Amino acid sequence: MKPFAEVVLHHPTAVFEPAISLSQAKGFDVPHYLGVAEAILEQTGKILGVSSQAAASHIILALKDMAGVCSPAFIATLVKEIRKKWPSLIVQYHRHCTDGLFIPAVVEAAKAGAQILDTSMGAAVRWYGQGDIMATVAYLEELGLKTNLHKATLRDTNFVLKQIMPYYDRYVSPYFQGVDYDVVHH
């Protein structure tokens, strides 16, 4: 991370966004990931010549559940603890829908303080990717959480994707279709 961070952190228009790849298994718990975040911020602080606490205001920390197996409660606790320890840190949450719990997990991350959430356009949602943006936004707003999205533009984009995706689908593997909660048992 260090050589890349040195370049990006000293570039006037670049954003440094290190990522922590998540799983929920023995040894991969909230204290473990807090330690990883601390190491990232210590390294960032050394590069910038500031404390790790001050470094938190210079980056975006991405939490990536690429397997889509971390429970909503786990993510809520992790984000809450990160935001408590580093209140100025911007947290992005990226999750796949492998176990079917995309929306509950993303909403819990938002409620706990994650400011950036990755989603997908409804027409482009394919099995194990991200969940639909409009359904996620509807639930976030139902809970009173504010979003900064132009929904008409999203709907227009989704309409265009509905025309394009059949061409894409020809090249998608016919395997691994549909979510499967049992993937969390590993």
Secondary structure, 3 states (H helix, E strand, C coil): CHHHHHHHHCCCCCCECCEEECCCECCECHHHHHHHHHHHHHHHHHHHCCCHHHHHHHEEEEEEECCCCCCHHHHHHHHHHHHHHCCCCEEEEEECCCCCCHHHHHHHHHHHCCCEECCECHHHCCCCCCCEHHHHHHHHHHCCCCCCCCHHHHHHHHHHHHHHHHHHHCCCCCCCCCCCHHHHCC
